[in-house]
Amino acid sequence: MRLDHVQVSCPPGGEDVARAFYRDALGMSELAKPPLLAARGGCWFKDGSAEVHVGVEEDFRPARKAHPAFAVDDLDGLAEKLTGLGYPVNWDNETIPGRRRFHTADGHGNRIEIV
Protein backbone atom coordinates (compact mmCIF):
# COMPACT_ATOMS: atom_id res chain seq x y z
CA MET A 1 0.00 0.00 0.00
CA ARG A 2 1.10 3.55 -0.63
CA LEU A 3 -0.46 6.92 -0.12
CA ASP A 4 -1.80 8.45 -3.33
CA HIS A 5 -2.84 11.89 -2.07
CA VAL A 6 -4.31 13.81 0.83
CA GLN A 7 -7.25 16.17 0.60
CA VAL A 8 -7.85 19.35 2.51
CA SER A 9 -10.75 21.72 2.09
CA CYS A 10 -11.33 25.36 1.33
CA PRO A 11 -14.41 27.57 1.15
CA PRO A 12 -16.01 28.37 -2.22
CA GLY A 13 -13.74 30.73 -4.14
CA GLY A 14 -10.72 29.85 -1.98
CA GLU A 15 -8.51 28.49 -4.76
CA ASP A 16 -6.24 31.55 -4.99
CA VAL A 17 -5.55 31.43 -1.25
CA ALA A 18 -4.72 27.72 -1.62
CA ARG A 19 -2.38 28.51 -4.53
CA ALA A 20 -0.60 31.15 -2.45
CA PHE A 21 0.23 28.50 0.16
CA TYR A 22 0.72 25.20 -1.69
CA ARG A 23 2.18 26.57 -4.94
CA ASP A 24 3.87 29.81 -3.94
CA ALA A 25 4.93 29.18 -0.32
CA LEU A 26 5.59 25.41 -0.40
CA GLY A 27 6.76 25.37 -4.02
CA MET A 28 4.43 22.61 -5.21
CA SER A 29 3.40 22.43 -8.87
CA GLU A 30 -0.27 22.83 -9.69
CA LEU A 31 -1.79 19.90 -11.55
CA ALA A 32 -4.60 20.14 -14.08
CA LYS A 33 -7.74 18.54 -12.70
CA PRO A 34 -9.77 16.20 -14.92
CA PRO A 35 -12.58 18.20 -16.61
CA LEU A 36 -15.44 16.62 -14.64
CA LEU A 37 -13.67 17.38 -11.36
CA ALA A 38 -12.51 20.84 -12.44
CA ALA A 39 -16.16 21.89 -12.68
CA ARG A 40 -16.45 21.34 -8.90
CA GLY A 41 -13.74 23.89 -8.13
CA GLY A 42 -10.68 23.33 -6.00
CA CYS A 43 -7.12 22.70 -7.13
CA TRP A 44 -4.45 19.98 -6.97
CA PHE A 45 -0.73 20.23 -6.21
CA LYS A 46 2.26 17.89 -6.35
CA ASP A 47 5.93 17.85 -5.40
CA GLY A 48 7.86 14.59 -5.52
CA SER A 49 5.54 11.90 -4.18
CA ALA A 50 3.46 14.39 -2.14
CA GLU A 51 0.12 15.25 -3.73
CA VAL A 52 -2.51 17.51 -2.17
CA HIS A 53 -6.05 17.96 -3.44
CA VAL A 54 -7.84 21.07 -2.21
CA GLY A 55 -11.58 20.53 -2.43
CA VAL A 56 -14.36 23.07 -2.05
CA GLU A 57 -16.78 22.66 0.86
CA GLU A 58 -19.86 24.85 1.11
CA ASP A 59 -19.89 24.54 4.92
CA PHE A 60 -16.12 24.91 5.25
CA ARG A 61 -14.39 24.60 8.62
CA PRO A 62 -10.59 24.31 8.77
CA ALA A 63 -9.06 21.04 9.96
CA ARG A 64 -7.30 21.99 13.19
CA LYS A 65 -6.29 18.47 14.31
CA ALA A 66 -6.26 16.22 11.22
CA HIS A 67 -3.40 17.18 8.90
CA PRO A 68 -0.95 16.08 6.24
CA ALA A 69 2.75 16.04 7.12
CA PHE A 70 5.32 16.94 4.49
CA ALA A 71 8.98 15.91 4.73
CA VAL A 72 11.35 18.54 3.34
CA ASP A 73 15.11 18.76 2.92
CA ASP A 74 15.51 22.28 4.39
CA LEU A 75 13.25 22.50 7.43
CA ASP A 76 14.81 25.71 8.75
CA GLY A 77 14.74 27.39 5.35
CA LEU A 78 11.07 26.60 4.83
CA ALA A 79 10.21 27.78 8.34
CA GLU A 80 11.96 31.08 7.60
CA LYS A 81 10.18 31.44 4.25
CA LEU A 82 6.75 30.73 5.75
CA THR A 83 7.35 33.15 8.62
CA GLY A 84 8.39 35.83 6.13
CA LEU A 85 5.18 35.27 4.18
CA GLY A 86 3.08 35.61 7.34
CA TYR A 87 2.21 31.95 7.94
CA PRO A 88 2.46 30.67 11.52
CA VAL A 89 5.39 28.42 12.44
CA ASN A 90 5.04 26.54 15.71
CA TRP A 91 8.03 24.32 16.48
CA ASP A 92 7.53 21.02 18.32
CA ASN A 93 10.84 19.20 18.71
CA GLU A 94 10.02 17.59 22.06
CA THR A 95 6.86 15.53 21.50
CA ILE A 96 8.48 12.90 19.25
CA PRO A 97 12.09 12.26 20.36
CA GLY A 98 14.58 12.69 17.54
CA ARG A 99 12.13 14.37 15.16
CA ARG A 100 12.41 18.05 14.27
CA ARG A 101 9.11 19.44 13.08
CA PHE A 102 6.81 22.40 13.09
CA HIS A 103 3.14 23.02 12.46
CA THR A 104 1.78 25.76 10.26
CA ALA A 105 -1.57 26.50 8.67
CA ASP A 106 -2.51 27.07 5.06
CA GLY A 107 -4.31 30.30 4.19
CA HIS A 108 -7.63 28.77 5.21
CA GLY A 109 -6.44 27.63 8.64
CA ASN A 110 -5.95 23.92 7.86
CA ARG A 111 -3.20 22.41 10.04
CA ILE A 112 -0.06 21.34 8.17
CA GLU A 113 2.93 19.55 9.70
CA ILE A 114 6.42 19.94 8.24
CA VAL A 115 9.15 17.44 9.17
C-alpha positions in Angstrom: 0.0 0.0 0.0 1.1 3.5 -0.6 -0.5 6.9 -0.1 -1.8 8.5 -3.3 -2.8 11.9 -2.1 -4.3 13.8 0.8 -7.3 16.2 0.6 -7.8 19.3 2.5 -10.8 21.7 2.1 -11.3 25.4 1.3 -14.4 27.6 1.1 -16.0 28.4 -2.2 -13.7 30.7 -4.1 -10.7 29.8 -2.0 -8.5 28.5 -4.8 -6.2 31.6 -5.0 -5.6 31.4 -1.2 -4.7 27.7 -1.6 -2.4 28.5 -4.5 -0.6 31.1 -2.4 0.2 28.5 0.2 0.7 25.2 -1.7 2.2 26.6 -4.9 3.9 29.8 -3.9 4.9 29.2 -0.3 5.6 25.4 -0.4 6.8 25.4 -4.0 4.4 22.6 -5.2 3.4 22.4 -8.9 -0.3 22.8 -9.7 -1.8 19.9 -11.5 -4.6 20.1 -14.1 -7.7 18.5 -12.7 -9.8 16.2 -14.9 -12.6 18.2 -16.6 -15.4 16.6 -14.6 -13.7 17.4 -11.4 -12.5 20.8 -12.4 -16.2 21.9 -12.7 -16.4 21.3 -8.9 -13.7 23.9 -8.1 -10.7 23.3 -6.0 -7.1 22.7 -7.1 -4.5 20.0 -7.0 -0.7 20.2 -6.2 2.3 17.9 -6.3 5.9 17.9 -5.4 7.9 14.6 -5.5 5.5 11.9 -4.2 3.5 14.4 -2.1 0.1 15.2 -3.7 -2.5 17.5 -2.2 -6.1 18.0 -3.4 -7.8 21.1 -2.2 -11.6 20.5 -2.4 -14.4 23.1 -2.0 -16.8 22.7 0.9 -19.9 24.8 1.1 -19.9 24.5 4.9 -16.1 24.9 5.3 -14.4 24.6 8.6 -10.6 24.3 8.8 -9.1 21.0 10.0 -7.3 22.0 13.2 -6.3 18.5 14.3 -6.3 16.2 11.2 -3.4 17.2 8.9 -1.0 16.1 6.2 2.7 16.0 7.1 5.3 16.9 4.5 9.0 15.9 4.7 11.4 18.5 3.3 15.1 18.8 2.9 15.5 22.3 4.4 13.2 22.5 7.4 14.8 25.7 8.8 14.7 27.4 5.3 11.1 26.6 4.8 10.2 27.8 8.3 12.0 31.1 7.6 10.2 31.4 4.3 6.7 30.7 5.7 7.3 33.2 8.6 8.4 35.8 6.1 5.2 35.3 4.2 3.1 35.6 7.3 2.2 32.0 7.9 2.5 30.7 11.5 5.4 28.4 12.4 5.0 26.5 15.7 8.0 24.3 16.5 7.5 21.0 18.3 10.8 19.2 18.7 10.0 17.6 22.1 6.9 15.5 21.5 8.5 12.9 19.3 12.1 12.3 20.4 14.6 12.7 17.5 12.1 14.4 15.2 12.4 18.0 14.3 9.1 19.4 13.1 6.8 22.4 13.1 3.1 23.0 12.5 1.8 25.8 10.3 -1.6 26.5 8.7 -2.5 27.1 5.1 -4.3 30.3 4.2 -7.6 28.8 5.2 -6.4 27.6 8.6 -6.0 23.9 7.9 -3.2 22.4 10.0 -0.1 21.3 8.2 2.9 19.5 9.7 6.4 19.9 8.2 9.2 17.4 9.2 
